[in-house]
Amino acid sequence: MEDTYNNRTSLVKGAKGMVKEAKRHAAKKVNKVVDRATDEYSTHRNYSRFQDEEDEDEDFYRNPPRQDGEGYHDNEEGSSDATEGHDDEDEIYEGEYQGIPSAGDKKHKEGQVALGQPVSDSTRDRKELEQERQADEEELAQQYELIIQECGHGRFQWQLFLVLGLALMSDGVEVFVVGFVLPSAETDMCVPNSSSGWLGSVVYLGMMVGAFFWGGMSDKVGRRQCLLICMSTNGFFAFLSSFVQGYGLFLLCRLAAGFGIGGAVPIVFSFFAEVLSREKRGEHLSWLCMFWMIGEIYASAMAWAIIPHYGWSFSMGSAYQFHSWRVFVVVCALPCVCAVVALTFMPESPRFYLEVGKHDEAWMILKQIHDTNMRARGQPEKVFTVSVCFFRALPRLGFLALKEAKRLISCHHWDRFKRFHCIYLNLMKCFNYPMQENMMRLAIVWFTLSFGYYGLSVWFPDVIKHLQADEYASKVQIHINERIEGFTFNFTLENQIHKNSLFINDQFINMKLKSVTFIDSTFRNCYFDDVTSVGSIFRNCTFVDAFFFNTDIDESKLIDGTEVVNSTFTHNKTGCQMTFDDDYSAYWVYFINFLGTLAVLPGNIVSALLMDKIGRLSMLGGSMVLSGISCFFLWFGTSESMMIFMLCLYNGLSISAWNSLDVVTTESFPTVRRGTGFGFCNALCKLAAVLGNLIFGSLVGITKAIPILMASSVLVGGGLVGLRLPDTRANVLM
């Protein structure tokens, strides 16, 4: 009996010793990987150390700790003395001490853990669990970093750069196409003032929901697949919106198009970052940001070239009108269509495949990257040195990593409720330790930068329009108490006021009334034929025995007590007449926007070249503070040229903040939550855009002090918060 008791005591001590040694060995292994990965690559790419360490601890990684009672096997010193040579009877006793219940056992007491059984997550310190998970992710990230460096940077990355650039360009086009078509679409569809402005808000709301949804789905389904779906959704509904006639259907189509394109930004940056090595990531993500600017330039140039040309339109009867702004909408959908076609030829992110346990697929894609780059370098004989067996060893990083992989695979299925629940859980983890502080700071920076940028982007054009309107009104010609009899008007009357005038037996034939106001005037026996009245009204006038043929003069222009006596209206022009040719500011406003987008180019180039040299945070905080200061000087802008100059300066300074923020956000999240976290931040961006449009738009023409002070203070405050974010320049993508 004494020998049996001693054997059991030795067995318990041996089991405890194995558990302690396994934990110590795991921590030591992670530290060695993190400390030596960079140094090892600087001399030569060597994956043999991973294979050597796997040989040393093969049983430890093949048999990770599980909750079913299976213990660790330490292979560093062979097999343990406490278990070597035991017979079947000893194994039965060992099972009892490890918590395997016998037939007559009762339930364990509440809170008591069986000896030798792994401690459950609920009984362990939360911070300790997260530290172990982070250590496992760091090891996988270090190994993946070395593999990406082995693949090199070359033709494959540039091909993906162009494809994802088209997708990002589509997002930039979608943001600005709304502002360009808003006045034209609302005029063409006879939208009353009460419904004016809904188009801009609806599109941003769709993009807000789409950013969060598609960003979260990309962590569960895959970067490429989600990007294909969301871009196809945007292209289809954007193309369809150019043909619908009703304003309600048009809003619905633009809402769906915004929902689709909302996923472009979070997925594009996550996708591209996962095929870049650490030393290339900051610079090339910044170059990728240029496509958003190219989309802005493309939209501005197309609006300037297409929308003001009323002659480009055609009609099918009186019921269907296809004006030039609809041609502009079709042209703006072309980058999205090209992106969808190009994406069909690109593979999935190999980093995503590793997270969901598809090691063979990940190996094949990385081999494709390696071979493509080597062939482009003229080294087709160079062999990809990483084996499939090495990839299959990647997930063997401990109990926590295995649990996470199983959770990802379970969320990978297209079960509707499970998908939404997994996205929600993934988002909640972004606000847990150790990411909660950084997540809050990122959210503040995204919101403040977007609020100031989109608010001013609405305020600038409207302020310029008000300045132009004031200048135009100062040149108005006023005619009082005039009498015109038997005269034929066959030319354009523009920017005039006729008060207490009398028109007798006059003819208005094939002419335009542009911004002409008739007040307390009388028209007797007058003939109106093919007359277009743009911005013109008849206030408290009288028409006696007048005849109207093929004109657009209707009740909306006969206001404030205007009387029509014994007059005839025949073949009146239906619908709201477009004003592109007659809008005195159309060409100029589009040209100003085009100049503002071109001013972004120098800032984009500078940020790409300096991103890895001066650091992401310095560029982010400095750019936001400088753009806030430049915004403040708008207070002193009293002329149109001064406002245009300040617009260009502001755009050139703020683009560096956008580029830096995109890079920092991409590098701040682990792979399993990168799309979700980025999508949430981008959704905040669109929410801030909606609020900025509403607040700044309501202040146009009232005062410029509040918009300037608000935008300036918000940008400076956000920049100071951005300086407190962690520096991600040395991070590997976990």
Buried (B, 14 or more C-beta within 10 A) or exposed (E): EEEEEEBBEEBBEBBEBBBEBBBEBBEEBBEEBBEEBBEBBEEEEBBEEBBEBBEBBBEBBEBBBEEEBEBBBBBEEEEBEBBEEBEEEBEEBBBBBBBBEEEEEEEEEEEEEBEBBBEEEEEEEEEEBBBBBBBBBBBBBBBBBBBBBBBBBBBBBBBBBBBBBBBBBBBBBBBBBBBBBBBBBBBBBEBEEEEEBBBBBBBBBBBBBBBBBBBBBBBBBBBBBBBBBBBBBBBBBBBBBBBBBEBEBBBBBBBBBBBBBBBBBBBBBBBBBBBBBBEBBBBBBBBBBBBBBBBBBBBBBBBBBBBBBBEBBEEEEEEEBBBBBBBBBBBBBBBBBBBBEBBEEBBBBBBBBBBBBBBEBBBBBBBBBBBBBBBBEEEEEBEBEBEEEBBEBBBBBBBBBBBBBEBBBEBBEEEEEBBEEBBEBBBEBBBEEEBEEBBEBBBBBBBBBBBBBBBBBBBBBBBBBEBBBEEBEEEEEEBEEEEBEEEEBEEEBBBBBBBBBBBBBBBBEEBBBBBBBBBBBBBBBBBBBBBBBBBBBBBBBBBBEBBBBBBBBEEEBBEEEBEBEEBEBEEEBEBBBBBBBBBBBBEBBBBBBBBBBBBBBEBBBBBBEBBBEBBBBBBBBBBBBBBBBBBBBBBEBEEBEEBBBBBBBBBBBBBBBBBBBBBBBBBBBBBBBBBBBBBBBBBBBBBBBBBBBBBBBEBBEEEBEEBBEBBBBBBBBBBBBBBEBBEBBEBBBB
